[in-house]
Amino acid sequence: ILTNLLLLTAIAMVETGGREGLTGQAREVAVVIAPATWRQHSKNPLTHAPAVAVKVALRHLAWILENLPEEKRTPEWVAAVWNAGLGRVRRA
């Protein structure tokens, strides 16, 4: 899980510039989780609370890793899926 946490930290740094509590153009929160993605991994309301957001983000990261072929489980591919979605990356 430490590796996942480090990867998640890197994704969050790139997407937020290191600023906590941001809401993006698509209403993403915290570690840049879109509302639909949040609902996929949590029954709780969308929140900026870092502890909750990190748990949901780690669930999403685990889901990404489970759904990527083993040879594509690299930081670059994971970041691409995080940003664009699995379907878009698969079609690219």
C-alpha positions as CSV (number, residue, x, y, z in Angstrom):
1,I,0.0,0.0,0.0
2,L,3.0,2.3,0.5
3,T,3.7,2.2,-3.2
4,N,0.1,3.0,-4.0
5,L,0.2,5.9,-1.5
6,L,3.4,7.3,-3.1
7,L,1.8,7.0,-6.6
8,L,-1.3,8.7,-5.4
9,T,0.7,11.5,-3.9
10,A,2.5,12.0,-7.2
11,I,-0.8,12.1,-9.1
12,A,-2.2,14.6,-6.6
13,M,0.8,16.8,-6.8
14,V,0.7,17.0,-10.6
15,E,-3.1,17.5,-10.8
16,T,-3.4,20.1,-7.9
17,G,0.1,21.7,-7.9
18,G,0.2,20.6,-4.3
19,R,-2.7,22.8,-3.2
20,E,-5.1,20.9,-0.9
21,G,-8.9,21.3,-0.9
22,L,-9.3,22.3,-4.5
23,T,-12.4,21.7,-6.6
24,G,-11.7,21.3,-10.3
25,Q,-13.7,22.3,-13.3
26,A,-15.5,18.9,-13.3
27,R,-16.1,19.3,-9.5
28,E,-13.3,17.0,-8.6
29,V,-12.1,17.2,-5.0
30,A,-9.1,16.6,-2.8
31,V,-6.8,14.3,-4.7
32,V,-8.8,15.1,-7.9
33,I,-11.6,12.6,-7.8
34,A,-14.5,13.3,-10.1
35,P,-18.0,12.9,-8.5
36,A,-18.8,9.8,-10.7
37,T,-15.6,8.2,-9.6
38,W,-16.3,9.0,-6.0
39,R,-19.7,7.4,-6.2
40,Q,-18.1,4.3,-7.8
41,H,-16.0,3.7,-4.7
42,S,-17.9,5.3,-1.8
43,K,-21.4,5.5,-0.5
44,N,-20.4,8.6,1.5
45,P,-21.0,12.1,0.2
46,L,-18.2,13.8,-1.7
47,T,-16.0,15.6,0.7
48,H,-12.8,17.6,0.9
49,A,-11.8,15.8,4.1
50,P,-8.3,14.5,3.2
51,A,-8.5,11.3,5.3
52,V,-11.8,10.3,3.6
53,A,-10.7,11.4,0.1
54,V,-7.4,9.5,0.4
55,K,-9.3,6.3,1.3
56,V,-11.6,6.7,-1.8
57,A,-8.6,7.6,-4.0
58,L,-6.7,4.4,-2.8
59,R,-9.8,2.3,-3.7
60,H,-9.9,3.9,-7.2
61,L,-6.1,3.3,-7.6
62,A,-6.5,-0.3,-6.6
63,W,-9.4,-0.6,-9.1
64,I,-7.2,0.9,-11.9
65,L,-4.4,-1.6,-11.1
66,E,-6.9,-4.5,-11.1
67,N,-8.2,-3.5,-14.5
68,L,-5.0,-2.7,-16.3
69,P,-3.1,-5.6,-18.0
70,E,0.0,-6.4,-16.0
71,E,2.4,-5.1,-18.6
72,K,0.7,-1.7,-18.4
73,R,0.7,-1.3,-14.6
74,T,3.3,1.4,-14.8
75,P,3.2,4.9,-13.2
76,E,2.7,6.4,-16.7
77,W,-0.3,4.2,-17.6
78,V,-1.9,4.5,-14.1
79,A,-1.6,8.3,-14.3
80,A,-3.1,8.3,-17.8
81,V,-6.1,6.2,-16.6
82,W,-6.5,8.4,-13.6
83,N,-6.6,11.4,-15.8
84,A,-8.6,10.2,-18.8
85,G,-10.4,7.1,-17.6
86,L,-9.9,3.5,-18.4
87,G,-12.1,3.4,-21.5
88,R,-10.4,6.4,-23.1
89,V,-6.9,4.9,-22.4
90,R,-7.9,1.5,-23.8
91,R,-9.1,3.1,-27.0
92,A,-6.0,5.2,-27.5
